[in-house]
Amino acid sequence: MIGVGKWSLDVAVPFLKVSPVLTIGYENGEYNFNIDASGFGVAPAVNLISVEEVEPNILKITHTIPMLSNGTLEAELSFEGMYCKGVLEIPMLGKITVKGVKVG
């Protein structure tokens, strides 16, 4: 179980900085993810396809976010103590770097 808890993320995309809260849960042998960007009036659904523990502290996530794309998206998040960092692929924007701190 890597990264379980609440993470305040900093996501920098061109012309906008977004700070959603990512909640990672682990129940019955499966991960679940929830993104709260309510400060922007959205809480996009994350439909997990697979979550793979690729190294001791890294999750590779294959998912869809219907409000962003009809296709499959990938993310890789690395966790170390109270911090995380990663790379997300977002349609029309390409690879986006994220950083986060654990808040719960």
Secondary structure, 3 states (H helix, E strand, C coil): CCCCEEEEEEEEECCEEECCEEEEEEECCEEEEEEEEHHHCECCCCEEEEEEEEECCEEEEEEECCCCCCCCEEEEEEEECCEEEEEEEECCCEEEEEEEEECC
